Amino acid sequence: MRRSSRGSSPIRLGIAAALLTFSLTGAAAPMYQFLVGSYTSEGDSEGIYRMQFDAERGQIEAQPLQVVRSHNPSWLTLDLNRNRLYAANENGPGHPDPVGRVSAFIMAPNSGKLSPLAQQLTLGDEPTHLSLSRDGRYLFVSNYGSSANPGGNLAVMPTAKDGTLMPVTQIAAHQASEVHPERQQSAHVHSAVMSPDGKTLFVSDLGADRIFVYRYDPANAERPLSPADPAFIALPEGSGPRHLVFSPDGLQAYATLELSAQVARFDHVDGGLVQRQLVDLAAGDDPKQHSPGAIHPSTDGRFLYVSDRAEKNRIMVYAIEENANLREIQARSSEGREPREFAIDPSGRFMIIANQKSDALVVLQRDPDSGRLGDTLQTLPMGRPSDVKFIDRSRL
């Protein structure tokens, strides 16, 4: 895994010290802060929760450090270089707030306390995913757009030097495949992820059965994205690509295919993706019983984790072999319903799962050597959790 060449500034060292406490024996006990996004239109959630996790005991402190009121902040993206948090307010027709928005917050360097900074319209419905360009100049917003008309799009939102959001300057829309009679009658952009070198943006469109490829050129300030050649990676008809992630070394990429219940593995070559493997989560079952969603590799690049929702409600664990192929080693219950997202803590010894429809965060033990998930250590009630992000500054 690549390591950052940046030095540790006094601010970063101060923050790292603030995230450590000491046990009664005097030994250092890491206390990590993390953030939880949620759906406020479905239950009793109030918005964004700033929590604390004890990595000695594997326990979330029950009392939040802070609760930030926000409408449907379902996806969270951190910019730790500028101490900013961006939240996708997954609003649209039929919600108390019918307009898709992105909210920006200032994160206090020492305490992590969040304060509102700015908000902008996304020019689309139900924004479900956000990502930053590597240089921090643009936020890429995936407007899912659940209704068939107008459907979804990709929005490009510039950020000022201090992290303040600026109005959308570019919109990209795609043609739907129309294979699925209900979910593919229009485009539904589900995620946009930049390549590790910061030159290419890969946009997964569930409604189009394609991952669209855009070249990034910040010199064109108003329209930094242009279609690559080829302009997309075609996936199986009716597969519904959802989320894409890169391996820590940047040589591989993995995508969840929500409708066909598969995981696709790609080689990342010359700025493009070449499909090498399709892993079937259904394995003879009805694919409708499955719904792959969240996907994350371990920081050492040895394992890949995928949430499988619908009727299965489990976390799939894959070993990444020397030839880069994925090999299933475990299917572990999420101990709840609809595991929308999850995160491995910075110690690598625990996983926190956001079980959206059972209104709870679940902590599982994790073995860093085998990659396997172990005992259930905690179930903490929380209304409609949808995202978990550790404030992990050790990776800067």
Secondary structure, 3 states (H helix, E strand, C coil): CCCCCCCCCHHHHHHHHHCEEECCCCCEEEEEEEEEEECCCCCCCCEEEEEEEECCCCEECCCCCEEEECCCEEEEEEECCCCEEEEEECCCCCCCCCCCEEEEEEECCCCCCEEEEEEEECCCCCEEEEEECCCCCEEEEEECCCCCCCCCEEEEEEECCCCCECCCCEEECCCCCCCCCCCCCCCCEEEEEECCCCCEEEEEECCCCEEEEEEECCCCCCCCEEEEEEEEEECCCCCCEEEEEECCCCCEEEEEECCCCEEEEEEEECCEEEEEEEEECCCCCCHHHCCEEEEEECCCCCEEEEEECCCCCEEEEEEECCCCCEEEEEEEECCCCCEEEEEECCCCCEEEEEEHHHCEEEEEEECCCCCCEEEEEEEEECCCEEEEEECCHHHC
